[in-house]
Amino acid sequence: MTIITALLALGGLTLLLAIMLIVANKKFYVYEDPRIDVVNDLLPQANCGACGFPGCKPFAEAVVKGEILPGKCSVNTEEGQQGIASYLGVDLGKEEKQVARLACGGGTNVAVNRSKYEGLKTCQASSLISGGDKGCFWGCLGLGDCAVSCDFDAISLNEHSLPVVDVDKCTACGDCVEACPKGLFSIHPISHRLWVNCKNLENGDAVLEECQVGCSACGKCAVDGKGNLIQMINNLPAIDYDKDHKSQDAIQRCPTGAIVWLDDKKGIVKGPESKKIIRKGKRRLETS
């Protein structure tokens, strides 16, 4: 009799809990548009955040709701974007690709180290000791924190320990921006071709003792840039990208190549008056 009573009580409790779960499910059920999963499957699943959303699923939700257009995802393939637009019956829209830009040209062949760093091989660790071992306080330390932080293999170090961004792989996620202790990376539209490849705040020829491609604040680029395109601020050219920046006029007379033009095929293009760098090995300290 005791066993039967226990079984009945257990069965009754189980039935009660089942009824409660059914009622809760109906009461608190949140409808999710099935199109969200379809759109999500057509996204690259990079979850890079370049679109302004924390991941591809929230982006898909916003697209289905009509808050944004498929082209807002600058990482997706053209086929993927078009597939989403066709499926939802909306305009594709277009978002200019954003990429990470490095504001330093001071590789080991042109910039000198004033000391020898021995320790954890990261830029972050090196920068904690008097700002790093590089002669230029603002220069790239070349230990690759940016490359390690990039989940998309878009950054590699060249033969002179200088980061190179693969714009085809870059998703503008901003991880390199956070990883660089010198603040040398920033996110820009790919159309920003005119670029100041230096963040040194000193001026004069003494700059060149530390880095042959550093900006000496001569101001020639500011004079040559049309329509007040460039102003000298804290001894560095500041480009106003809201103005017409499609011309290479500003790089023509730069004596060091600190202001450059970024070309898809040619890479970094310097003006004809910039000093040609032919050194392949490390630059040594010059002593009298």
C-alpha positions in Angstrom: 0.0 0.0 0.0 2.8 2.4 0.9 4.5 1.7 -2.5 1.3 2.4 -4.4 0.8 5.6 -2.5 4.3 6.7 -3.2 3.9 5.9 -6.9 0.7 7.8 -7.1 2.2 10.8 -5.4 5.2 10.7 -7.7 3.0 10.4 -10.8 0.8 13.2 -9.6 3.9 15.4 -9.0 5.2 14.6 -12.4 1.9 15.4 -14.1 1.7 18.7 -12.2 5.2 19.7 -13.2 4.5 18.8 -16.8 1.3 20.9 -16.8 3.3 23.8 -15.3 6.0 23.5 -18.0 3.4 23.5 -20.8 1.7 26.6 -19.3 5.0 28.4 -18.9 6.1 27.5 -22.4 2.9 29.0 -23.8 2.9 32.1 -21.6 6.6 33.0 -22.0 7.1 31.7 -25.6 9.0 34.2 -27.8 8.4 33.9 -31.5 11.5 34.0 -33.6 11.2 34.6 -37.3 12.5 31.5 -39.1 14.1 33.7 -41.8 16.7 34.7 -39.2 18.3 31.3 -39.3 18.3 31.3 -43.1 20.0 34.7 -43.3 22.4 33.7 -40.6 23.5 30.7 -42.6 24.3 33.0 -45.5 26.6 35.1 -43.4 30.4 34.4 -43.0 30.1 33.6 -39.3 33.2 35.7 -38.7 31.5 37.3 -35.6 34.0 40.1 -36.1 31.8 43.0 -35.0 32.8 45.2 -38.0 29.1 45.8 -38.8 28.5 47.2 -35.3 26.8 44.1 -34.0 28.3 41.6 -31.5 28.0 38.7 -34.0 26.4 37.4 -37.2 23.2 36.2 -35.5 22.2 39.7 -34.1 23.1 41.1 -37.6 20.8 38.6 -39.2 18.0 39.6 -36.8 18.5 43.3 -37.7 18.4 42.5 -41.4 15.2 40.5 -41.1 13.6 43.3 -39.1 14.5 45.8 -41.9 16.8 47.9 -39.7 19.8 47.5 -42.0 20.6 46.2 -45.4 22.6 43.0 -46.2 25.4 45.1 -47.7 26.2 46.5 -44.2 28.3 43.3 -43.7 31.6 44.2 -45.5 33.1 40.8 -44.7 30.5 38.7 -46.5 31.1 37.5 -50.1 29.2 39.2 -52.9 27.2 36.0 -53.5 26.3 35.8 -49.8 25.1 39.4 -49.7 23.1 39.0 -52.9 21.6 35.7 -51.6 20.3 37.5 -48.5 18.9 40.4 -50.6 17.1 38.0 -53.0 15.8 35.8 -50.2 14.3 38.8 -48.3 13.3 40.8 -51.4 15.2 43.9 -50.2 17.9 46.1 -51.7 21.4 44.9 -51.3 22.8 48.2 -50.1 26.5 48.9 -50.0 28.9 49.5 -47.2 32.5 50.5 -47.9 35.0 48.0 -46.7 36.9 49.1 -43.6 40.4 48.0 -43.0 43.1 48.4 -40.3 45.9 50.9 -41.2 49.3 51.0 -39.5 50.8 54.5 -38.9 54.5 53.4 -38.9 57.1 52.6 -41.6 60.0 52.1 -39.1 61.1 48.6 -39.8 64.5 47.3 -38.6 66.2 48.4 -41.8 65.4 52.1 -41.3 64.8 52.5 -37.5 67.4 51.9 -34.8 67.1 50.3 -31.4 68.8 52.1 -28.5 68.9 49.1 -26.2 68.5 45.3 -26.3 65.3 44.0 -24.8 65.4 40.7 -23.0 62.1 39.4 -21.7 58.7 38.3 -22.8 58.5 38.7 -26.5 55.5 40.9 -26.7 55.1 44.5 -27.6 53.0 45.1 -24.4 55.8 43.7 -22.2 58.5 45.6 -24.0 56.7 48.9 -23.9 56.6 48.7 -20.1 60.3 49.2 -19.9 60.9 52.9 -20.8 58.5 52.6 -23.7 60.4 49.9 -25.5 63.9 49.6 -27.0 63.3 51.5 -30.2 65.0 54.9 -30.7 61.7 56.4 -31.8 59.4 56.3 -28.8 56.3 56.2 -31.0 57.6 53.5 -33.4 56.4 49.9 -33.9 58.2 47.5 -31.5 57.9 44.7 -34.1 57.1 41.8 -31.7 53.8 41.1 -33.4 51.1 41.5 -30.7 48.8 42.7 -33.5 49.4 39.6 -35.6 48.7 37.3 -32.6 45.5 39.2 -31.8 44.1 38.8 -35.3 41.8 35.8 -35.6 41.6 36.2 -39.4 45.4 35.9 -40.2 45.2 39.3 -41.8 48.4 40.6 -40.2 51.9 39.3 -40.7 55.4 40.6 -39.9 57.6 41.3 -42.9 61.4 40.7 -43.1 61.9 44.0 -41.2 59.6 43.1 -38.3 57.0 45.5 -39.5 53.3 44.5 -39.6 51.6 44.2 -43.0 47.8 44.1 -43.3 46.2 41.9 -45.9 43.2 44.0 -46.8 41.4 41.1 -48.4 41.4 39.2 -45.1 41.0 42.2 -42.8 37.5 42.4 -41.2 38.1 45.7 -39.3 37.3 43.9 -36.1 39.6 46.3 -34.2 41.6 43.6 -32.2 44.9 45.0 -33.5 43.9 48.5 -32.4 43.5 47.3 -28.9 46.6 45.1 -29.0 49.1 47.7 -30.0 50.5 49.5 -27.0 51.7 52.3 -29.2 48.3 53.0 -30.7 49.6 52.7 -34.2 46.6 51.0 -35.7 43.3 52.6 -36.6 40.3 51.5 -38.7 39.6 53.4 -41.9 37.6 53.1 -45.1 39.6 51.4 -47.8 39.2 54.6 -49.9 41.6 56.4 -47.5 44.7 56.0 -49.8 46.5 59.1 -48.7 48.2 58.1 -45.4 50.5 59.5 -42.8 52.9 56.6 -42.1 54.3 58.0 -38.9 53.3 59.0 -35.4 56.5 60.7 -34.3 55.8 64.0 -32.6 59.4 65.4 -32.8 60.6 67.7 -35.5 63.7 68.5 -37.5 66.5 66.4 -38.9 67.2 64.8 -35.5 64.1 62.6 -36.2 66.1 60.9 -39.0 68.8 59.8 -36.5 66.2 57.4 -35.1 64.2 56.6 -38.2 65.0 57.4 -41.8 61.4 57.4 -42.8 60.1 59.5 -39.9 58.2 62.7 -40.4 60.5 65.7 -39.7 57.5 68.2 -39.8 58.8 70.0 -42.8 55.2 70.9 -43.8 55.7 70.4 -47.5 52.7 68.0 -47.7 50.5 70.6 -46.0 51.5 73.2 -48.6 51.0 70.8 -51.5 47.7 69.4 -50.4 44.9 71.3 -52.1 42.1 73.0 -50.3 43.6 72.9 -46.8 43.5 69.1 -47.0 46.4 68.8 -44.6 47.2 70.7 -41.5 50.3 70.3 -39.3 49.2 69.4 -35.7 51.8 68.5 -33.1 54.5 68.2 -35.8 52.5 65.7 -37.8 50.3 66.1 -40.9 46.6 65.6 -40.2 44.5 64.7 -43.2 40.9 65.9 -43.4 39.3 63.0 -45.1 36.0 64.9 -45.5 37.8 66.9 -48.2 39.0 65.7 -51.6 41.8 63.3 -50.8 42.0 61.4 -54.1 45.2 63.1 -55.3 48.8 62.1 -54.8 50.0 65.8 -54.8 50.7 65.8 -51.1 53.3 63.0 -51.3 55.4 64.4 -54.1 57.9 66.5 -52.1 58.0 64.5 -48.9 61.7 64.1 -48.3 61.4 61.0 -46.1 58.3 59.2 -47.4 56.5 59.7 -44.2 53.3 60.5 -46.1 52.4 57.9 -48.7 49.8 56.6 -51.1 48.4 53.1 -50.5 47.8 51.3 -53.8 46.1 48.0 -54.1 48.6 46.6 -56.6 51.8 48.6 -55.9 51.5 48.7 -52.1 53.1 51.7 -50.4 53.9 54.4 -53.0 56.3 57.2 -52.0 56.9 60.6 -53.7 59.9 61.0 -56.1 61.8 63.2 -53.6 61.8 60.8 -50.8 65.1 59.1 -50.0 65.3 55.6 -51.5 65.9 52.9 -48.9 68.0 50.0 -50.1 69.3 48.6 -46.8 68.0 45.0 -46.3 69.6 44.3 -42.9 69.2 46.0 -39.6 70.1 49.6 -39.3 73.0 50.1 -36.9 73.7 53.0 -34.6 76.0 55.5 -36.3 78.9 56.4 -34.0 81.6 59.0 -34.5 
